[in-house]
């Protein structure tokens, strides 16, 4: 019994790290998929699509909503709702660093480009973290998405240290 207890105690941190890595990868993949859906829907519908935090939240840590631009769908608030993604892991943090500081809202235009709330091109880096595990999602001004892992991908580390993308 003592040997099993020692082995379990030694394996527990590795198991927690593996679980955190899986949560980070899942959240980053869901965010990348949501951005791809936003871009495709914007182009297909010839309308802006907005990614915002869930109602009542100020960050993307617990999830996000994809919706057509409110001005494009008169009537109900949820008339243009495309998707709602909820993240349930308490340790997940999603930080958005972009050329438009102070906003967690992202807009895809009808031609598939990402824009800030002020209307300019928006390039952004989303950093998804949980218990020391990290994954980055890079969004270019033309709406293209790229995932990378700091420490594993050589070109991921340099940009993570610099200013806004």
Kinemage of the C-alpha trace (Angstrom):
@kinemage 1
@onewidth
@group {chain A} dominant
@subgroup {mainchain}
@vectorlist {calphas} color= white
{ca unk a 1} P 0.000 0.000 0.000
{ca unk a 2} L 2.811 2.406 0.850
{ca unk a 3} L 4.486 1.772 -2.500
{ca unk a 4} L 1.216 2.468 -4.342
{ca unk a 5} L 0.713 5.667 -2.351
{ca unk a 6} L 4.232 6.860 -3.233
{ca unk a 7} L 3.731 6.044 -6.922
{ca unk a 8} L 0.401 7.840 -6.953
{ca unk a 9} L 1.930 10.890 -5.271
{ca unk a 10} L 4.709 10.970 -7.864
{ca unk a 11} L 2.311 10.576 -10.800
{ca unk a 12} L -0.240 13.188 -9.663
{ca unk a 13} L 1.672 16.330 -10.817
{ca unk a 14} L 2.281 14.781 -14.242
{ca unk a 15} L -1.386 13.904 -14.525
{ca unk a 16} L -2.403 17.478 -13.578
{ca unk a 17} L 0.020 18.914 -16.149
{ca unk a 18} L -1.357 16.583 -18.832
{ca unk a 19} L -4.924 17.554 -17.963
{ca unk a 20} L -4.037 21.283 -18.083
{ca unk a 21} L -2.311 20.831 -21.452
{ca unk a 22} L -5.399 19.105 -22.856
{ca unk a 23} L -7.691 21.878 -21.563
{ca unk a 24} L -5.464 24.563 -23.129
{ca unk a 25} L -5.314 22.734 -26.462
{ca unk a 26} L -9.091 22.220 -26.498
{ca unk a 27} L -9.846 25.868 -25.676
{ca unk a 28} L -7.341 27.138 -28.278
{ca unk a 29} L -8.768 24.801 -30.924
{ca unk a 30} L -12.322 25.922 -30.109
{ca unk a 31} L -11.276 29.568 -30.377
{ca unk a 32} L -9.512 28.937 -33.707
{ca unk a 33} L -12.611 27.148 -34.972
{ca unk a 34} L -14.840 30.007 -33.846
{ca unk a 35} L -12.661 32.534 -35.652
{ca unk a 36} L -12.785 30.413 -38.810
{ca unk a 37} L -16.590 30.194 -38.538
{ca unk a 38} L -16.781 33.959 -37.987
{ca unk a 39} L -14.699 34.611 -41.079
{ca unk a 40} L -16.664 32.150 -43.237
{ca unk a 41} L -20.038 33.431 -42.024
{ca unk a 42} L -19.024 37.048 -42.600
{ca unk a 43} L -17.994 36.327 -46.183
{ca unk a 44} L -20.987 34.065 -46.929
{ca unk a 45} L -23.559 36.464 -45.464
{ca unk a 46} L -21.765 39.633 -46.608
{ca unk a 47} L -22.175 41.001 -43.123
{ca unk a 48} L -19.878 41.734 -40.182
{ca unk a 49} L -19.615 39.005 -37.543
{ca unk a 50} L -18.629 39.941 -33.991
{ca unk a 51} L -16.889 37.765 -31.392
{ca unk a 52} L -17.613 39.030 -27.862
{ca unk a 53} L -17.310 37.680 -24.314
{ca unk a 54} L -20.378 35.959 -22.891
{ca unk a 55} L -23.020 38.350 -21.501
{ca unk a 56} L -21.944 39.675 -18.115
{ca unk a 57} L -18.266 38.762 -18.650
{ca unk a 58} L -15.448 41.164 -19.392
{ca unk a 59} L -13.023 38.573 -20.786
{ca unk a 60} L -13.066 35.431 -22.908
{ca unk a 61} L -12.022 33.203 -19.963
{ca unk a 62} L -15.454 31.580 -19.646
{ca unk a 63} L -16.404 31.604 -23.320
{ca unk a 64} L -17.642 33.797 -26.144
{ca unk a 65} L -20.471 34.498 -28.557
{ca unk a 66} L -20.438 34.830 -32.328
{ca unk a 67} L -23.172 36.999 -33.787
{ca unk a 68} L -23.984 39.012 -36.844
{ca unk a 69} L -23.460 42.717 -36.339
{ca unk a 70} L -26.460 43.964 -34.289
{ca unk a 71} L -27.325 46.589 -36.928
{ca unk a 72} L -27.596 43.856 -39.571
{ca unk a 73} L -30.406 41.937 -37.815
{ca unk a 74} L -33.272 44.182 -36.678
{ca unk a 75} L -35.605 42.911 -33.989
{ca unk a 76} L -34.515 40.371 -31.397
{ca unk a 77} L -31.119 40.471 -29.671
{ca unk a 78} L -30.448 36.817 -30.546
{ca unk a 79} L -31.694 37.028 -34.146
{ca unk a 80} L -28.149 37.088 -35.505
{ca unk a 81} L -26.610 34.701 -32.968
{ca unk a 82} L -24.371 32.183 -34.742
{ca unk a 83} L -22.703 30.337 -31.854
{ca unk a 84} L -22.118 30.339 -28.110
{ca unk a 85} L -19.019 28.630 -26.724
{ca unk a 86} L -18.822 28.061 -22.976
{ca unk a 87} L -15.611 27.023 -21.231
{ca unk a 88} L -16.113 25.314 -17.899
{ca unk a 89} L -12.548 24.807 -16.635
{ca unk a 90} L -11.875 27.326 -13.844
{ca unk a 91} L -8.127 27.492 -14.471
{ca unk a 92} L -8.407 28.645 -18.118
{ca unk a 93} L -7.346 32.205 -18.885
{ca unk a 94} L -7.549 33.759 -22.336
{ca unk a 95} L -5.651 37.004 -22.781
{ca unk a 96} L -6.129 39.085 -25.913
{ca unk a 97} L -3.273 41.319 -26.988
{ca unk a 98} L -4.011 43.292 -30.118
{ca unk a 99} L -3.303 46.443 -32.090
{ca unk a 100} L -6.520 47.856 -30.569
{ca unk a 101} L -5.838 47.910 -26.829
{ca unk a 102} L -8.498 47.482 -24.154
{ca unk a 103} L -11.123 45.538 -26.066
{ca unk a 104} L -12.140 41.884 -25.992
{ca unk a 105} L -14.386 42.333 -29.021
{ca unk a 106} L -13.288 41.237 -32.447
{ca unk a 107} L -15.024 41.890 -35.749
{ca unk a 108} L -14.765 39.992 -39.046
{ca unk a 109} L -15.846 42.043 -42.051
{ca unk a 110} L -17.777 40.896 -45.096
{ca unk a 111} L -14.491 40.360 -46.967
{ca unk a 112} L -13.038 38.205 -44.151
{ca unk a 113} L -10.664 40.759 -42.613
{ca unk a 114} L -10.434 41.341 -38.880
{ca unk a 115} L -11.178 44.865 -37.690
{ca unk a 116} L -11.044 46.746 -34.411
{ca unk a 117} L -14.023 48.619 -32.979
{ca unk a 118} L -12.450 51.806 -34.377
{ca unk a 119} L -12.523 50.286 -37.882
{ca unk a 120} L -8.797 49.745 -38.481
{ca unk a 121} L -7.059 46.476 -39.306
{ca unk a 122} L -6.734 44.248 -36.264
{ca unk a 123} L -3.919 41.818 -35.658
{ca unk a 124} L -4.211 39.911 -32.385
{ca unk a 125} L -2.575 37.254 -30.239
{ca unk a 126} L -4.758 35.189 -27.937
{ca unk a 127} L -2.820 33.470 -25.155
{ca unk a 128} L -4.616 30.524 -23.561
{ca unk a 129} L -3.144 29.376 -20.223
{ca unk a 130} L -3.933 26.896 -17.452
{ca unk a 131} L -1.603 25.812 -14.630
{ca unk a 132} L 1.557 26.857 -16.489
{ca unk a 133} L 0.556 25.326 -19.838
{ca unk a 134} L 0.226 27.774 -22.706
{ca unk a 135} L -0.861 27.951 -26.326
{ca unk a 136} L -1.080 30.985 -28.576
{ca unk a 137} L -3.444 31.776 -31.369
{ca unk a 138} L -2.336 34.434 -33.846
{ca unk a 139} L -4.919 36.276 -35.899
{ca unk a 140} L -3.590 38.273 -38.834
{ca unk a 141} L -5.184 41.464 -40.134
{ca unk a 142} L -6.518 39.511 -43.120
{ca unk a 143} L -8.370 37.066 -40.850
{ca unk a 144} L -5.939 34.151 -41.047
{ca unk a 145} L -5.468 32.084 -37.874
{ca unk a 146} L -2.305 30.292 -36.722
{ca unk a 147} L -1.773 28.227 -33.553
{ca unk a 148} L 1.596 27.829 -31.869
{ca unk a 149} L 3.010 26.576 -28.576
{ca unk a 150} L 5.704 28.661 -26.824
{ca unk a 151} L 8.772 26.551 -26.095
{ca unk a 152} L 7.977 24.098 -28.884
{ca unk a 153} L 7.535 26.276 -31.968
{ca unk a 154} L 10.656 28.337 -32.686
{ca unk a 155} L 8.812 31.320 -34.172
{ca unk a 156} L 6.285 31.406 -31.328
{ca unk a 157} L 8.629 32.557 -28.549
{ca unk a 158} L 10.003 35.692 -30.179
{ca unk a 159} L 6.630 37.271 -30.851
{ca unk a 160} L 5.306 36.422 -27.401
{ca unk a 161} L 7.958 38.664 -25.829
{ca unk a 162} L 7.410 41.681 -28.079
{ca unk a 163} L 4.745 44.382 -28.078
{ca unk a 164} L 1.394 44.164 -29.867
{ca unk a 165} L 1.432 41.945 -32.968
